[in-house]
Amino acid sequence: MNNFTRRDFIRLMGSAAVVSAIGFPAIAAAGGKKQVVVVGGGAGGATAAKYIRRADPSIEVTLIEPNEHYYTCFFSNEVIGGDRSLDTLKFGYDGLSRHGIKVVHDTVTGIDAAGRKVITSSGHSFSYDRCIVAPGISFRDDIEGYDMAAAEKMPHAWKAGAQTKLLRSQLEAMPDGGVVLIAAPPNPFRCPPGPYERACQMAYYLKNHKPKSKILILDKKDKFSKQGLFTQAWERHYKGMIEWVKAADTNGGVTRVDALAGTVSTEFDTHKPAVANIIPAQKAGEIAHTAGLTDESGWCPIDGKTFESTIHKGIHVIGDAAIQAPLPKSGYAANSEAKVAAAAVVDLVNGREPGEPSWVNTCYSIVAPEDGISVAMVYKLVNGKIAKVEGAGGLTPADSSPADRKREVEYAHSWFNNVTHDIFG
């Protein structure tokens, strides 16, 4: 794509949330009491709840989410790097309540697919005609010694909030000349936050405040998304500060930690960093496993057209937990999937055949205060499978100008403001 076309595309994607909010079709109610329960109030669940109500106000929508506030994972790396406060990532549910959604702060402990009921820890039961499950991620036990207690000493910061704040405080407290070790996870994983953008954000802070320090990335992969652009940024902005070690060079990355001793080990070496950011392998959120929505991969198989579970009918799984490749496990993708699922659910509860879906995603990475990169793509359904629309997206050109890179940062921040309003406003 030439630069003009690509900039045009990114600008469109940056405002896509607002455009879709205006353009989502209002559908006349068919009459009768219809109930939808949404499990999880993140980017996917909150968007789905809102758009179902916008499309058909006769549907009773209940959103069940244990937390009173949601912290976005996207842009949490800026908090760790020091360019953003944690409060800017914090969103409540009053906006959804104003749309007529019943917001319940409780923890879902089970889903009775046959009886079409959602059960919570407080003992309440919620009946549904359709259920949307957006549980996010949980972690696999792929690193010996890494558990909840270890995470308080070696934070993952992969669920924004307290862990984000903890990692930032450790970065501030470390001595100049110390090493920050990032254990990057295998595919697939939630992104953002991304480990390679995180390395940039950390390096920017260290360069300005602790310039003798280094960052070591021990990866469980041999390559990663936007690799050429990231390594270019490391050379351009943080020369000699960031070392990336591919999985082949350690026989699989980090295998063991000792949080009390402060050590991180691969099969070949043991390190004792000043700060350890340990990001385990991932799987669907726990309720998806409890409800029997996952397969042997640990993720949830879905029908590409409606995101309805192929295991339990009447339940739709959206966001990070779903098997939705080539769509990534990103906040933007979850927002897009939620709108498609919302439209499908409204059609299904009204006895109509859902229309043909399409999705969009852009993943922004801010590698320096005035240097942003991105990858963007549009997706459609081909023979029942999600597929990329060839030529519809693009990657930041390696030779793009400083002005274009600065503009990408502006687009990224604009997207954040638009999409969070779209989700929670």
C-alpha positions as CSV (number, residue, x, y, z in Angstrom):
1,M,0.0,0.0,0.0
2,N,1.3,3.5,-0.7
3,N,1.7,5.8,2.3
4,F,-1.4,7.9,1.5
5,T,-3.7,4.9,1.4
6,R,-2.2,3.4,4.5
7,R,-2.6,6.7,6.5
8,D,-6.1,6.9,5.3
9,F,-6.8,3.4,6.5
10,I,-5.3,4.0,9.9
11,R,-7.3,7.2,10.3
12,L,-10.4,5.3,9.4
13,M,-9.6,2.5,11.9
14,G,-8.9,5.0,14.6
15,S,-12.4,6.4,14.3
16,A,-14.1,3.0,13.5
17,A,-15.5,2.6,17.0
18,V,-17.3,5.9,16.7
19,V,-18.6,5.3,13.2
20,S,-19.9,1.9,14.1
21,A,-21.6,3.3,17.2
22,I,-23.5,5.6,15.0
23,G,-24.2,3.2,12.2
24,F,-25.2,0.1,14.1
25,P,-28.7,-0.7,12.9
26,A,-31.7,-0.3,15.2
27,I,-33.9,-3.4,14.9
28,A,-37.6,-3.4,15.8
29,A,-38.5,-5.7,18.6
30,A,-40.5,-8.7,17.7
31,G,-42.4,-8.8,21.1
32,G,-42.1,-11.1,24.0
33,K,-39.6,-11.2,26.9
34,K,-36.1,-12.0,25.7
35,Q,-33.1,-12.4,28.0
36,V,-29.4,-12.2,27.3
37,V,-26.7,-12.7,30.0
38,V,-23.2,-11.4,29.3
39,V,-20.4,-12.9,31.4
40,G,-17.4,-10.6,31.7
41,G,-17.3,-6.8,31.5
42,G,-14.1,-6.2,29.5
43,A,-13.7,-4.8,26.0
44,G,-15.7,-7.7,24.5
45,G,-18.4,-8.2,27.1
46,A,-19.2,-4.6,27.7
47,T,-19.4,-3.8,24.0
48,A,-21.7,-6.8,23.3
49,A,-24.1,-5.8,26.1
50,K,-24.3,-2.2,24.9
51,Y,-24.8,-3.1,21.3
52,I,-27.5,-5.6,22.0
53,R,-29.5,-3.0,23.9
54,R,-28.9,-0.4,21.1
55,A,-30.1,-2.8,18.5
56,D,-33.2,-4.1,20.4
57,P,-34.2,-2.4,23.6
58,S,-36.9,-5.1,24.2
59,I,-34.1,-7.5,25.1
60,E,-33.3,-7.6,28.8
61,V,-29.5,-7.6,29.1
62,T,-27.7,-8.6,32.3
63,L,-23.9,-8.0,32.5
64,I,-22.2,-10.0,35.3
65,E,-18.7,-8.7,36.2
66,P,-17.0,-9.2,39.6
67,N,-15.1,-5.9,39.5
68,E,-16.7,-2.4,39.9
69,H,-14.0,-1.0,37.6
70,Y,-12.2,-2.3,34.6
71,Y,-8.6,-1.4,33.7
72,T,-7.7,-1.7,30.0
73,C,-4.8,-3.8,29.1
74,F,-4.2,-1.7,26.1
75,F,-2.0,1.2,26.9
76,S,-1.0,-0.3,30.3
77,N,2.6,-0.4,29.0
78,E,2.6,3.4,29.0
79,V,1.8,3.2,32.8
80,I,4.8,1.0,33.3
81,G,7.0,3.3,31.2
82,G,5.8,6.3,33.2
83,D,4.0,8.2,30.4
84,R,0.5,7.6,31.7
85,S,-1.3,7.3,35.1
86,L,-3.1,4.1,36.0
87,D,-6.4,6.0,36.5
88,T,-6.5,6.9,32.8
89,L,-7.1,3.1,32.2
90,K,-9.9,2.9,34.8
91,F,-13.5,2.7,33.6
92,G,-16.8,2.0,35.4
93,Y,-20.2,0.7,34.3
94,D,-22.5,3.7,34.8
95,G,-22.5,4.3,31.1
96,L,-23.8,0.8,30.5
97,S,-26.5,1.1,33.2
98,R,-27.7,4.3,31.4
99,H,-28.3,2.1,28.3
100,G,-30.7,0.0,30.4
101,I,-28.3,-2.9,31.1
102,K,-28.6,-4.6,34.4
103,V,-25.0,-4.6,35.8
104,V,-24.4,-7.2,38.5
105,H,-21.1,-7.3,40.4
106,D,-20.7,-10.9,41.2
107,T,-18.5,-13.9,40.1
108,V,-19.9,-16.5,37.7
109,T,-19.2,-20.0,39.1
110,G,-21.1,-22.0,36.5
111,I,-23.2,-22.0,33.3
112,D,-25.9,-24.6,32.9
113,A,-26.0,-24.9,29.1
114,A,-28.9,-27.3,29.1
115,G,-31.0,-25.3,31.5
116,R,-29.8,-22.0,30.1
117,K,-28.9,-20.5,33.4
118,V,-25.8,-18.6,34.7
119,I,-25.0,-19.3,38.4
120,T,-22.9,-16.9,40.6
121,S,-21.0,-17.2,43.8
122,S,-23.7,-15.4,45.8
123,G,-26.1,-18.1,44.9
124,H,-28.1,-16.2,42.3
125,S,-29.3,-17.7,39.0
126,F,-29.8,-15.8,35.8
127,S,-31.9,-17.3,33.0
128,Y,-31.0,-16.6,29.4
129,D,-32.2,-17.1,25.8
130,R,-28.6,-16.5,24.7
131,C,-25.4,-16.1,26.7
132,I,-22.3,-14.2,25.7
133,V,-19.1,-15.3,27.5
134,A,-16.1,-12.9,27.5
135,P,-13.8,-14.3,30.2
136,G,-10.5,-13.0,29.0
137,I,-7.4,-15.1,29.8
138,S,-6.0,-17.2,32.6
139,F,-2.4,-18.7,32.8
140,R,-1.0,-22.1,32.2
141,D,1.4,-23.7,34.5
142,D,4.3,-23.7,32.0
143,I,6.9,-22.2,34.3
144,E,7.9,-24.1,37.4
145,G,7.6,-22.1,40.6
146,Y,5.4,-19.4,39.1
147,D,2.2,-19.1,41.0
148,M,0.0,-16.3,42.6
149,A,2.5,-15.7,45.4
150,A,5.5,-15.6,42.9
151,A,3.5,-13.0,40.8
152,E,3.6,-10.6,43.7
153,K,7.4,-10.6,43.5
154,M,7.8,-11.2,39.7
155,P,4.7,-9.6,38.3
156,H,3.2,-10.5,34.9
157,A,1.3,-7.3,34.6
158,W,-0.8,-9.0,31.9
159,K,-4.1,-8.1,33.7
160,A,-4.0,-4.4,34.1
161,G,-4.4,-2.8,37.6
162,A,-2.5,-3.8,40.7
163,Q,0.1,-5.8,38.7
164,T,0.7,-2.9,36.4
165,K,1.3,-0.6,39.4
166,L,3.6,-3.2,41.0
167,L,5.8,-3.6,37.9
168,R,6.1,0.2,37.6
169,S,7.1,0.6,41.2
170,Q,9.8,-2.1,40.8
171,L,11.2,-0.3,37.8
172,E,11.4,2.9,39.8
173,A,13.1,1.1,42.8
174,M,15.8,-0.8,40.8
175,P,19.4,0.4,40.9
176,D,21.0,2.0,37.9
177,G,22.9,-0.7,36.2
178,G,20.4,-3.4,37.0
179,V,18.9,-5.9,34.5
180,V,15.2,-6.1,33.7
181,L,14.3,-9.6,32.5
182,I,11.1,-10.2,30.5
183,A,10.0,-13.7,30.0
184,A,7.9,-13.5,26.8
185,P,5.1,-16.1,26.3
186,P,4.5,-18.5,23.5
187,N,1.7,-18.0,21.0
188,P,-1.2,-17.4,21.2
189,F,-1.3,-14.7,23.9
190,R,-3.3,-11.6,24.7
191,C,-1.7,-8.5,23.1
192,P,-1.8,-5.7,24.0
193,P,-0.1,-5.4,26.3
194,G,2.8,-6.6,24.2
195,P,6.2,-7.7,25.6
196,Y,8.2,-5.9,22.9
197,E,6.4,-2.6,23.2
198,R,6.8,-3.0,27.0
199,A,10.5,-3.4,26.4
200,C,10.5,-0.1,24.5
201,Q,8.5,1.7,27.2
202,M,10.8,0.4,30.0
203,A,13.9,1.2,27.9
204,Y,12.7,4.8,27.5
205,Y,12.4,5.2,31.2
206,L,15.7,3.6,31.9
207,K,17.5,5.6,29.3
208,N,16.4,8.8,30.9
209,H,16.7,7.8,34.6
210,K,18.9,4.7,34.9
211,P,21.0,4.7,31.7
212,K,23.4,1.9,32.8
213,S,20.6,-0.6,33.0
214,K,19.7,-3.3,30.4
215,I,16.7,-5.3,29.3
216,L,16.9,-9.0,28.6
217,I,14.0,-10.7,26.8
218,L,14.0,-14.5,27.0
219,D,11.4,-15.6,24.5
220,K,9.4,-18.8,24.1
221,K,9.2,-18.0,20.4
222,D,11.7,-17.8,17.6
223,K,10.0,-14.8,15.9
224,F,7.2,-12.3,16.8
225,S,4.8,-9.8,15.2
226,K,6.3,-6.6,13.9
227,Q,9.7,-8.0,14.7
228,G,11.6,-5.9,12.1
229,L,10.0,-2.7,13.2
230,F,10.7,-3.4,16.9
231,T,14.3,-4.3,16.3
232,Q,14.7,-1.2,14.2
233,A,13.3,0.9,17.1
234,W,15.6,-0.8,19.6
235,E,18.6,0.1,17.4
236,R,17.3,3.6,16.7
237,H,16.3,4.7,20.2
238,Y,17.8,2.2,22.7
239,K,21.1,1.0,21.1
240,G,22.8,-1.6,23.3
241,M,20.0,-1.6,25.9
242,I,17.7,-4.4,24.8
243,E,18.8,-8.0,24.1
244,W,16.3,-10.4,22.7
245,V,17.0,-14.2,22.9
246,K,15.0,-16.5,20.8
247,A,13.6,-19.8,22.1
248,A,16.0,-21.9,20.0
249,D,19.0,-20.4,21.9
250,T,17.6,-21.4,25.3
251,N,15.8,-24.6,24.3
252,G,12.4,-23.0,25.0
253,G,12.8,-19.8,27.1
254,V,12.2,-19.5,30.8
255,T,11.4,-22.9,32.5
256,R,11.7,-22.1,36.2
257,V,11.6,-19.3,38.7
258,D,12.5,-19.0,42.4
259,A,10.7,-15.9,43.6
260,L,12.3,-16.0,47.1
261,A,15.8,-16.2,45.7
262,G,14.9,-13.8,42.8
263,T,16.2,-16.2,40.1
264,V,15.0,-17.0,36.7
265,S,16.2,-20.1,34.8
266,T,16.2,-21.6,31.4
267,E,17.6,-25.0,30.6
268,F,21.0,-23.5,30.1
269,D,21.4,-20.5,32.5
270,T,20.2,-18.9,35.7
271,H,19.7,-15.2,36.0
272,K,19.2,-12.9,39.0
273,P,17.7,-9.7,37.5
274,A,16.8,-6.6,39.4
275,V,13.3,-6.8,38.0
276,A,11.6,-10.0,36.6
277,N,8.5,-9.6,34.4
278,I,7.3,-13.2,34.0
279,I,4.6,-13.6,31.4
280,P,3.3,-17.2,31.4
281,A,1.6,-19.1,28.5
282,Q,-2.1,-18.4,28.4
283,K,-5.5,-20.1,28.0
284,A,-9.1,-19.0,28.2
285,G,-10.4,-17.5,31.4
286,E,-11.3,-20.0,34.1
287,I,-15.1,-19.8,33.8
288,A,-14.7,-21.0,30.2
289,H,-13.1,-24.2,31.5
290,T,-15.6,-24.7,34.3
291,A,-18.4,-24.3,31.8
292,G,-16.9,-26.8,29.4
293,L,-16.5,-24.3,26.6
294,T,-12.8,-25.2,25.9
295,D,-11.2,-27.9,23.9
296,E,-7.8,-29.6,24.3
297,S,-6.1,-26.4,23.2
298,G,-7.3,-24.5,26.3
299,W,-9.3,-22.1,24.1
300,C,-12.9,-22.0,23.0
301,P,-13.9,-23.3,19.5
302,I,-16.6,-21.1,17.9
303,D,-18.6,-20.8,14.8
304,G,-17.0,-18.0,12.7
305,K,-20.2,-16.5,11.6
306,T,-21.8,-15.9,15.0
307,F,-19.1,-16.8,17.6
308,E,-21.5,-19.3,19.0
309,S,-19.7,-22.1,20.8
310,T,-19.4,-25.3,18.8
311,I,-19.6,-27.2,22.1
312,H,-22.6,-25.6,23.8
313,K,-25.3,-24.1,21.7
314,G,-26.8,-20.9,22.8
315,I,-23.5,-19.6,24.3
316,H,-21.3,-17.2,22.3
317,V,-17.6,-16.8,23.2
318,I,-15.9,-13.6,22.2
319,G,-12.6,-11.9,22.9
320,D,-9.3,-13.4,24.0
321,A,-10.9,-16.7,25.0
322,A,-12.2,-17.7,21.6
323,I,-10.3,-19.6,18.8
324,Q,-10.7,-16.8,16.3
325,A,-7.4,-16.8,14.3
326,P,-6.4,-15.0,12.2
327,L,-8.0,-12.4,14.3
328,P,-5.6,-11.6,17.1
329,K,-6.4,-11.6,20.9
330,S,-6.5,-7.9,21.2
331,G,-8.9,-5.3,22.7
332,Y,-9.7,-3.9,19.3
333,A,-10.5,-7.4,17.9
334,A,-12.7,-8.1,21.0
335,N,-14.6,-4.8,20.4
336,S,-15.2,-5.8,16.8
337,E,-16.1,-9.4,17.6
338,A,-18.6,-8.1,20.2
339,K,-20.5,-6.1,17.6
340,V,-20.7,-9.0,15.2
341,A,-21.9,-11.3,18.1
342,A,-24.4,-8.7,19.3
343,A,-25.9,-8.4,15.9
344,A,-26.1,-12.2,15.6
345,V,-27.7,-12.6,19.0
346,V,-30.3,-10.0,18.3
347,D,-31.1,-11.8,15.0
348,L,-31.2,-15.2,16.6
349,V,-33.5,-14.3,19.5
350,N,-35.8,-12.6,17.0
351,G,-35.9,-15.7,14.8
352,R,-33.9,-14.3,12.0
353,E,-30.8,-15.6,10.1
354,P,-27.7,-13.5,11.1
355,G,-26.0,-11.6,8.3
356,E,-22.6,-12.0,6.9
357,P,-20.0,-10.6,9.3
358,S,-16.8,-8.7,8.9
359,W,-14.2,-7.6,11.5
360,V,-11.4,-5.1,11.9
361,N,-8.3,-4.8,14.0
362,T,-5.4,-2.4,14.4
363,C,-2.6,-3.1,16.9
364,Y,-0.6,0.0,17.8
365,S,2.7,0.0,19.6
366,I,4.4,3.1,20.9
367,V,8.1,2.5,20.8
368,A,9.2,6.1,21.8
369,P,7.2,9.2,22.7
370,E,7.0,10.3,19.0
371,D,7.5,7.0,17.3
372,G,4.5,4.7,16.8
373,I,4.1,1.5,14.7
374,S,1.0,-0.5,13.8
375,V,-0.4,-3.4,11.9
376,A,-3.9,-3.3,10.6
377,M,-6.3,-5.7,8.9
378,V,-9.9,-6.3,7.8
379,Y,-11.4,-9.7,8.0
380,K,-14.3,-11.5,6.4
381,L,-16.0,-14.9,6.5
382,V,-14.8,-17.3,3.7
383,N,-16.3,-20.8,3.6
384,G,-17.3,-20.5,7.2
385,K,-13.8,-19.5,8.4
386,I,-12.5,-16.1,9.4
387,A,-10.0,-14.9,6.8
388,K,-8.0,-11.8,6.0
389,V,-9.1,-9.4,3.3
390,E,-6.0,-9.2,1.2
391,G,-4.8,-5.7,0.6
392,A,-7.2,-4.2,3.2
393,G,-4.6,-3.6,5.9
394,G,-0.9,-3.0,6.2
395,L,2.2,-2.7,8.3
396,T,4.0,0.6,9.1
397,P,6.7,0.9,6.4
398,A,10.2,0.6,7.8
399,D,11.2,3.7,5.9
400,S,8.3,5.9,7.1
401,S,9.2,9.4,8.0
402,P,9.5,10.8,11.5
403,A,6.3,12.8,10.8
404,D,4.4,9.7,9.9
405,R,5.7,7.8,13.0
406,K,4.6,10.8,15.2
407,R,1.2,10.7,13.6
408,E,0.9,7.0,14.4
409,V,1.2,7.9,18.1
410,E,-1.5,10.4,17.7
411,Y,-3.7,7.9,16.0
412,A,-3.1,5.4,18.8
413,H,-4.1,7.8,21.5
414,S,-7.1,8.9,19.5
415,W,-8.1,5.2,19.1
416,F,-7.9,4.7,22.8
417,N,-10.2,7.6,23.5
418,N,-12.7,6.5,20.9
419,V,-12.8,2.8,21.7
420,T,-13.1,3.3,25.5
421,H,-16.0,5.7,24.9
422,D,-17.5,3.2,22.5
423,I,-17.2,0.4,25.1
424,F,-18.2,2.1,28.3
425,G,-19.9,5.4,27.3
